[in-house]
């Protein structure tokens, strides 16, 4: 069940990053860069 919660949190963060991108903010890309070590 914990992995489902983490997936939900990740997807919520990803949706927020998409909103940031749509608003023209560079913060979304900075967040993705910061998260890269987690996934790779």
TORLO-861726 format. One record per atom (N, C-alpha, C, CB): residue in one letter; residue number from 1; z, x, y. Coordinates in steps of 0.05 Angstrom, whole numbers, always signed. Glycine has a CB too. Layout:
# TORLO-861726
<'a'; NUM; <Z; X; Y>>
...
# end
This chain:
# TORLO-861726
<'x'; 1; <+0; +16; -24>>
<'x'; 1; <+0; +0; +0>>
<'x'; 1; <+0; +17; +25>>
<'x'; 1; <+24; -19; +0>>
<'x'; 2; <+12; +41; +24>>
<'x'; 2; <+13; +58; +47>>
<'x'; 2; <-15; +66; +56>>
<'x'; 2; <+30; +83; +42>>
<'x'; 3; <-33; +72; +37>>
<'x'; 3; <-60; +80; +44>>
<'x'; 3; <-75; +57; +58>>
<'x'; 3; <-75; +89; +20>>
<'x'; 4; <-69; +32; +51>>
<'x'; 4; <-81; +10; +65>>
<'x'; 4; <-72; +9; +94>>
<'x'; 4; <-75; -17; +50>>
<'x'; 5; <-46; +13; +98>>
<'x'; 5; <-36; +14; +126>>
<'x'; 5; <-48; +36; +142>>
<'x'; 5; <-5; +17; +125>>
<'x'; 6; <-51; +60; +130>>
<'x'; 6; <-64; +82; +144>>
<'x'; 6; <-93; +76; +150>>
<'x'; 6; <-61; +108; +127>>
<'x'; 7; <-107; +64; +131>>
<'x'; 7; <-135; +57; +136>>
<'x'; 7; <-136; +37; +159>>
<'x'; 7; <-147; +45; +111>>
<'x'; 8; <-119; +17; +160>>
<'x'; 8; <-118; -2; +181>>
<'x'; 8; <-113; +11; +208>>
<'x'; 8; <-98; -24; +176>>
<'x'; 9; <-95; +30; +209>>
<'x'; 9; <-89; +45; +233>>
<'x'; 9; <-113; +61; +242>>
<'x'; 9; <-65; +63; +229>>
<'x'; 10; <-126; +74; +223>>
<'x'; 10; <-150; +90; +230>>
<'x'; 10; <-172; +72; +241>>
<'x'; 10; <-160; +105; +205>>
<'x'; 11; <-176; +49; +229>>
<'x'; 11; <-198; +31; +238>>
<'x'; 11; <-191; +20; +266>>
<'x'; 11; <-202; +8; +218>>
<'x'; 12; <-166; +14; +271>>
<'x'; 12; <-158; +5; +297>>
<'x'; 12; <-163; +27; +318>>
<'x'; 12; <-128; -3; +298>>
<'x'; 13; <-156; +52; +311>>
<'x'; 13; <-161; +74; +330>>
<'x'; 13; <-191; +78; +334>>
<'x'; 13; <-149; +100; +319>>
<'x'; 14; <-207; +75; +313>>
<'x'; 14; <-236; +78; +316>>
<'x'; 14; <-247; +56; +334>>
<'x'; 14; <-249; +77; +288>>
<'x'; 15; <-237; +32; +332>>
<'x'; 15; <-247; +10; +349>>
<'x'; 15; <-240; +16; +378>>
<'x'; 15; <-234; -17; +341>>
<'x'; 16; <-216; +27; +383>>
<'x'; 16; <-208; +34; +410>>
<'x'; 16; <-226; +57; +421>>
<'x'; 16; <-178; +43; +411>>
<'x'; 17; <-233; +76; +404>>
<'x'; 17; <-250; +98; +413>>
<'x'; 17; <-278; +87; +420>>
<'x'; 17; <-252; +120; +391>>
<'x'; 18; <-288; +67; +405>>
<'x'; 18; <-313; +55; +412>>
<'x'; 18; <-312; +42; +439>>
<'x'; 18; <-322; +35; +390>>
<'x'; 19; <-290; +28; +445>>
<'x'; 19; <-287; +15; +471>>
<'x'; 19; <-286; +36; +493>>
<'x'; 19; <-261; -2; +471>>
<'x'; 20; <-272; +58; +488>>
<'x'; 20; <-271; +79; +508>>
<'x'; 20; <-299; +90; +513>>
<'x'; 20; <-253; +102; +499>>
<'x'; 21; <-315; +95; +492>>
<'x'; 21; <-342; +105; +495>>
<'x'; 21; <-359; +85; +512>>
<'x'; 21; <-355; +109; +468>>
<'x'; 22; <-356; +59; +506>>
<'x'; 22; <-371; +39; +521>>
<'x'; 22; <-364; +39; +550>>
<'x'; 22; <-367; +12; +509>>
<'x'; 23; <-339; +46; +557>>
<'x'; 23; <-331; +46; +585>>
<'x'; 23; <-338; +72; +599>>
<'x'; 23; <-301; +42; +586>>
<'x'; 24; <-350; +91; +583>>
<'x'; 24; <-359; +116; +595>>
<'x'; 24; <-338; +138; +595>>
<'x'; 24; <-367; +111; +623>>
<'x'; 25; <-316; +134; +582>>
<'x'; 25; <-294; +153; +580>>
<'x'; 25; <-301; +176; +561>>
<'x'; 25; <-267; +140; +573>>
<'x'; 26; <-293; +200; +567>>
<'x'; 26; <-296; +223; +549>>
<'x'; 26; <-272; +226; +530>>
<'x'; 26; <-299; +249; +565>>
<'x'; 27; <-252; +209; +533>>
<'x'; 27; <-228; +211; +517>>
<'x'; 27; <-234; +206; +487>>
<'x'; 27; <-207; +191; +527>>
<'x'; 28; <-252; +188; +481>>
<'x'; 28; <-259; +182; +453>>
<'x'; 28; <-268; +207; +439>>
<'x'; 28; <-280; +160; +452>>
<'x'; 29; <-286; +222; +451>>
<'x'; 29; <-297; +246; +438>>
<'x'; 29; <-275; +267; +435>>
<'x'; 29; <-320; +257; +454>>
<'x'; 30; <-257; +269; +454>>
<'x'; 30; <-235; +288; +453>>
<'x'; 30; <-216; +280; +429>>
<'x'; 30; <-219; +289; +479>>
<'x'; 31; <-211; +254; +426>>
<'x'; 31; <-195; +245; +404>>
<'x'; 31; <-208; +251; +377>>
<'x'; 31; <-189; +215; +406>>
<'x'; 32; <-234; +246; +375>>
<'x'; 32; <-248; +252; +350>>
<'x'; 32; <-246; +282; +344>>
<'x'; 32; <-277; +242; +351>>
<'x'; 33; <-251; +298; +364>>
<'x'; 33; <-249; +327; +359>>
<'x'; 33; <-221; +335; +350>>
<'x'; 33; <-256; +342; +385>>
<'x'; 34; <-201; +323; +361>>
<'x'; 34; <-173; +329; +353>>
<'x'; 34; <-168; +320; +324>>
<'x'; 34; <-153; +316; +372>>
<'x'; 35; <-181; +299; +316>>
<'x'; 35; <-176; +288; +289>>
<'x'; 35; <-193; +302; +267>>
<'x'; 35; <-182; +258; +289>>
<'x'; 36; <-213; +317; +275>>
<'x'; 36; <-231; +330; +255>>
<'x'; 36; <-216; +345; +234>>
<'x'; 36; <-250; +349; +269>>
<'x'; 37; <-195; +361; +241>>
<'x'; 37; <-181; +376; +220>>
<'x'; 37; <-168; +358; +199>>
<'x'; 37; <-160; +394; +232>>
<'x'; 38; <-162; +334; +205>>
<'x'; 38; <-150; +315; +186>>
<'x'; 38; <-170; +308; +164>>
<'x'; 38; <-140; +290; +200>>
<'x'; 39; <-195; +304; +172>>
<'x'; 39; <-215; +294; +154>>
<'x'; 39; <-232; +316; +140>>
<'x'; 39; <-234; +276; +168>>
<'x'; 40; <-232; +340; +151>>
<'x'; 40; <-249; +361; +140>>
<'x'; 40; <-233; +384; +129>>
<'x'; 40; <-269; +371; +160>>
# end
